[in-house]
Each structure stands twice: as C-alpha cells, then as structure tokens.
Amino acid sequence: PSYLADVPEWNFDGSSTAQAEGSNSDMFLVPVRMFRDPFCLDPNKLVLCEVLKYNRKPAETNLRHTCKKVMELVKDSHPWFGMEQEYTLLGINGHPYGWPDNGFPGPQGECPYYCGVGADKVYGRDIVESHYKACLYAGVKICGTNAEVMPSQWEFQVGPCEGIEMGDHLWMARFILHRVCEDFGVVATLDPKPMTGNWNGAGCHTNYSTEDMRREGGLKHIEAAIEKLSKRHDYHICVYDPRGGRDNSRRLTGHHETSNIFEFSAGVANRGASIRIPRQAANCDPYAVTEAIMRTTVLNETGVETKDYAEH
C-alpha cells in the first residue's frame, strides 16, 4: 500500500487477547498510521491500528480514541511533545542483561554507566543501535539514545511530535524495540522499577509546549500550565501508569532522582522536581499522558473527573 486508505480493516478474536467474551469475540482493527517495515523491508509496511469492539465502539484498551478527540479540540494551540522512553534489557531468565549471574555490578555511584563507554560498563549497545536504525528506516521520529544510570538500562527519545502523532510514534518505537530484542534473544521491560534496592527506576519523561509557550514571553504560559498541573496532581498520577499509580509508587520514592509520588513540585534544573516533567512511568500509555496534559493545561479541566466531549 502507498497510502493508509489502501489498507483494509481486519478483524480478530478478542477472546484470545482478553479483550472480549468468547460468545461475541469479533474485534475490528482500524488502520490509523503506516510505517515502512524495517524487518521485511520495502515495499512491506507496519500498520498501527485502533481496536473497536463488535459494535464499533472503542475497546477498553483503546486509549487513542479519546486522545484523538482531545487533540482535535486543542489543535489551534499546536501542542508539541517529546517523550524520553527508558527501558531495561533483561535476559530470558529475567536477570538484567550483562549482569553477573550470581551477584551485582559495581554500584551506580562508583561506576560511570550513564552515557558510558566500555564493555565493563555498557551492555547491549548493538541492540540499542539496531533499534535506532530500524526506527529511522520505519520513519519513526526517533531523535536520540543514551545509556542510563543503572547498567543495562537505556533510553531513546521520540519527538518533537504534534498532537496524536506522539502516541503513534512512541507505540511503534516500542513495538520495534521488542521485535529487535527478540532477534537478539533478550527482553526489553518497561517496568518502572525492575530492580529493587539502590538502583534507578525507569521513567518516560515528557517534554511539552504549546505555540504560546514557544513564542517570546512564553514563560508566563509555562508558569500558568504548571499552576494548573499543581492543582490536579492526583488525577495525573493515576493516568501516568496503567495501574492507576501503583506501578509508579515503586519508583517515585523521593530517591534515585525522583520526586515523591504524593507531592507536587516544580523547579529549574531540579532533577528531583515533578515538573521537568518526570512523573510518567516507563510503562505509561502516551495517549493517556498527552491527553491528560491537554485536558488540564489547555481545556482547563479540574478535579479527578474528565469531561466527555461530543464527536465533531
């Protein structure tokens, strides 16, 4: 296919994926974005789809549907996003890739793992670079990568993307990551705290601006958005991981370069503040995160309830 319109809808058995009952299990795959296929190569394509139930209503797992409606409402503000996806490489046995079988590598504070170099400090760079090249081939808006603080933990950055494009590109980058790791016989986990103890967790820091924020004098618009976010802390924490904050609570302890999950804070060059924005868990859904930010900062919603906007 040359255009998204060339791709037909498919259906599948939702009971096999815990998305439907066996007695009425048809689900629809509706194509929404197309990428080049870095595994089968041209002219093959990877197609991102929304999932609809038998009655054409969005599946409970389809968080893109409402995000797209919200992005349509705020399109005149031209929201840009960039998301920094941290992840950890594991062996098939669940032990961090490259770590000693019966022990631990040197502590974070003593060995330069972060943005490091050398076989005794960096594990899996060939996997990371293969993922990067595959994303570039696919047309994913990937823009950087680095080794993270915990050994075998990495990060890649996607963006800037406008509106719904952010979630689409990050989800495709995640798919490609898992697919590349499969070829190497390793596993990529987005768990926010894959190793207990004195090791950094994994987040998905979200960079965001509107057109007003990017103009001369934009700082006042940034400060106004931070004020709105401060009054809706509990709502955002619940949205920022798929288990309503329970996954993130293992990570946002106030230690290891994080702020406390119960407190909102903002600061300049402060790695422990909420607003940079380091609240999202590594396993967050980017549709949910970007939608929540727009609801609060542009649509001026308050409290823990969200408004249901009519179809346009």
C-alpha positions in Angstrom: 0.0 0.0 0.0 1.1 3.5 -0.8 -1.4 5.3 1.4 -3.2 4.5 4.6 -6.5 4.4 2.6 -5.1 1.4 0.7 -5.1 -0.7 3.9 -8.2 -2.7 4.6 -9.8 -3.2 8.0 -9.2 -6.6 9.6 -10.9 -8.4 12.5 -9.6 -10.8 15.1 -10.7 -12.9 18.0 -10.8 -10.7 21.1 -11.3 -13.6 23.4 -7.8 -14.7 22.7 -6.4 -11.4 23.9 -8.7 -10.9 26.9 -10.5 -8.1 25.1 -13.8 -9.8 24.5 -16.0 -12.7 25.6 -15.9 -15.9 23.6 -19.6 -15.7 22.8 -19.2 -12.4 21.0 -15.5 -12.0 20.3 -15.1 -10.2 16.9 -12.9 -7.1 17.2 -12.0 -4.7 14.4 -8.5 -3.4 13.5 -8.9 0.1 12.0 -5.7 1.3 10.3 -4.6 4.8 11.6 -0.9 5.2 10.7 1.5 3.4 8.4 5.3 3.0 8.7 7.9 1.3 6.5 8.7 -2.2 7.7 12.4 -2.4 8.8 12.3 -6.2 9.1 10.7 -7.4 5.8 11.9 -4.2 4.1 10.2 -2.3 1.3 7.6 -2.4 -0.1 6.2 -4.0 3.1 4.6 -1.9 5.8 3.9 -1.8 9.5 0.3 -0.6 10.2 -0.8 0.8 13.6 -4.4 0.2 14.3 -7.2 1.3 16.7 -9.2 -1.6 18.1 -13.0 -1.4 18.0 -15.5 -3.8 19.6 -18.2 -5.8 17.7 -20.5 -2.7 18.0 -17.8 -0.3 16.5 -17.3 1.3 19.9 -13.6 1.6 21.1 -12.2 -1.3 23.1 -11.4 -0.6 26.7 -7.7 -0.9 25.8 -8.1 1.7 23.1 -6.8 4.9 24.7 -6.1 6.5 21.4 -9.8 7.2 20.6 -10.4 9.8 23.3 -6.9 11.2 22.9 -7.5 12.0 19.3 -10.8 13.8 20.1 -9.0 15.9 22.7 -6.1 16.7 20.3 -8.7 17.8 17.7 -10.2 20.3 20.2 -6.7 21.8 21.1 -5.2 21.7 17.6 -5.1 25.5 17.4 -2.6 25.6 20.3 -0.3 23.3 18.3 0.9 21.1 21.2 4.4 19.6 20.7 5.5 16.6 22.7 8.8 14.7 23.1 8.9 11.6 25.2 12.1 10.0 26.7 11.5 6.3 26.9 13.6 4.5 29.5 13.7 0.7 29.5 15.8 -2.2 30.8 17.3 -5.1 28.9 16.8 -8.5 30.6 18.0 -12.0 29.8 15.3 -14.7 29.2 15.8 -15.6 32.9 14.6 -12.1 33.9 18.1 -11.1 35.2 19.4 -7.8 33.8 21.4 -8.4 30.6 25.1 -8.4 31.2 25.0 -8.5 35.0 26.9 -11.2 36.8 24.9 -14.4 37.1 25.4 -14.6 40.9 25.8 -11.0 42.0 25.6 -7.4 41.1 27.8 -5.0 39.0 29.5 -2.1 40.8 27.2 0.5 42.5 25.8 3.3 40.4 27.7 5.9 42.3 31.1 4.4 41.7 31.0 3.3 38.0 30.1 5.6 35.1 27.3 3.7 33.5 25.3 6.8 32.5 26.2 7.7 28.9 29.1 5.3 29.5 31.5 3.5 27.2 33.4 0.2 27.5 32.4 -3.4 27.7 32.6 -3.4 31.5 30.2 -0.5 31.8 27.8 -0.7 28.9 25.7 -3.7 28.0 23.7 -4.2 24.8 24.8 -1.2 22.6 24.5 -3.4 19.5 20.8 -4.0 20.4 20.2 -0.3 21.0 21.8 0.8 17.7 19.9 -1.8 15.8 16.7 -0.5 17.3 17.6 3.1 16.4 18.4 2.2 12.8 15.2 0.2 12.5 13.2 3.2 13.8 14.9 5.6 11.3 14.1 3.2 8.4 10.5 2.9 9.6 10.0 6.7 9.7 9.6 6.9 13.4 10.6 10.3 14.7 13.3 9.0 17.0 15.9 11.6 17.8 18.4 10.3 20.4 19.5 7.5 22.7 21.7 7.1 25.7 22.9 4.5 28.3 21.1 5.2 31.6 22.2 5.3 35.3 21.6 1.6 36.0 23.7 -0.8 33.9 21.7 -2.5 31.1 19.1 0.4 31.3 18.8 2.5 28.2 16.7 5.4 26.9 15.6 6.6 23.5 13.8 9.8 22.7 10.9 10.4 20.2 9.8 13.8 19.0 9.0 16.5 18.6 5.6 15.3 17.5 2.4 17.3 17.3 -0.9 16.1 18.8 -1.9 12.4 18.3 1.3 11.8 16.4 3.2 11.5 19.7 1.4 8.4 20.9 1.5 6.8 17.4 5.3 7.2 17.0 6.1 6.1 20.6 4.0 3.0 20.4 5.6 2.0 17.1 9.1 2.6 18.5 8.2 0.3 21.4 6.9 -2.4 19.1 10.1 -2.2 17.1 12.2 -2.4 20.3 10.5 -5.6 21.4 10.9 -7.0 17.9 14.6 -6.2 17.7 15.2 -7.6 21.2 13.5 -10.9 20.0 16.2 -11.3 17.4 18.9 -10.8 20.0 17.3 -13.3 22.4 16.8 -10.6 25.1 13.8 -8.9 26.7 13.1 -5.2 27.0 11.0 -4.3 30.0 9.2 -1.0 30.7 8.8 -1.8 34.3 9.2 1.4 36.3 11.3 -0.4 39.0 12.8 -3.6 37.6 15.4 -4.0 40.3 14.7 -3.3 43.9 17.3 -1.6 46.1 19.7 1.1 45.4 19.1 1.2 41.6 17.4 3.8 39.5 13.9 3.1 38.2 12.7 3.7 34.6 10.5 6.6 33.5 9.2 8.3 30.4 9.9 12.0 30.8 7.5 14.1 28.8 8.5 17.4 27.2 5.6 19.6 26.2 4.9 23.0 24.8 2.1 24.9 23.1 2.7 27.6 20.4 2.2 30.3 23.1 4.9 28.8 25.2 7.3 28.8 22.3 6.8 32.5 21.5 8.6 35.5 23.0 7.3 35.9 26.5 6.2 32.2 26.6 7.4 31.7 30.2 4.2 33.1 31.6 2.2 30.5 29.7 4.6 27.8 31.0 4.1 29.0 34.6 0.3 29.1 34.1 0.3 25.5 32.9 2.4 24.4 35.9 -0.1 26.1 38.2 -2.9 24.2 36.6 -1.0 20.9 36.9 -0.3 21.5 40.6 -4.0 21.6 41.3 -4.6 18.3 39.6 -1.8 16.2 40.9 -3.8 13.1 41.9 -5.6 12.8 38.6 -2.3 12.9 36.7 -0.6 10.3 38.9 -3.5 7.9 38.3 -3.1 8.4 34.5 0.7 8.1 34.4 0.9 4.3 34.6 -1.5 1.6 33.5 -2.3 0.5 37.1 -3.5 3.9 38.4 -0.3 4.9 40.1 0.6 1.5 41.7 3.4 0.8 39.3 4.9 4.3 39.7 4.7 4.1 43.5 7.6 1.7 43.5 9.7 4.3 41.6 8.6 7.7 42.8 10.0 7.4 46.3 11.9 10.7 46.5 15.2 8.8 46.0 17.2 8.0 42.9 16.5 11.3 41.1 12.7 11.2 41.6 10.2 13.3 43.5 7.8 11.8 46.0 4.6 10.4 44.4 2.4 12.3 47.0 3.9 15.7 46.4 3.8 18.1 43.5 6.9 20.3 42.9 8.4 22.4 40.1 11.9 23.8 39.6 14.5 24.9 37.2 17.3 22.3 36.6 16.0 20.3 39.6 16.1 16.6 38.8 14.0 15.8 41.9 11.1 18.0 40.9 7.7 16.9 39.5 7.8 19.5 36.7 10.5 18.9 34.3 8.1 16.5 34.0 9.5 13.2 35.4 6.3 11.7 36.7 5.3 9.3 34.0 6.2 5.6 34.5 8.2 3.9 31.8 5.1 1.7 31.0 2.7 4.7 30.7 0.4 4.9 27.7 1.5 8.0 25.7 -2.1 8.6 24.5 -3.3 8.8 28.1 -0.4 11.0 29.2 -0.6 13.6 26.3 -4.4 13.7 26.6 -4.3 14.4 30.3 -1.8 17.2 29.9 -4.0 18.9 27.3 -7.2 18.4 29.3 -5.5 20.2 32.3 -3.4 22.9 30.6 -5.5 23.9 27.6 -9.0 22.7 28.2 -8.8 23.9 31.8 -10.4 20.8 33.4 -10.1 20.4 37.2 -10.6 17.7 39.7 -10.3 13.9 39.1 -13.3 13.6 36.7 -12.8 14.1 32.9 -15.3 15.7 30.6 -16.8 13.7 27.7 -16.6 15.8 24.6 -19.1 15.3 21.8 -17.9 13.9 18.5 -17.1 16.5 15.9 
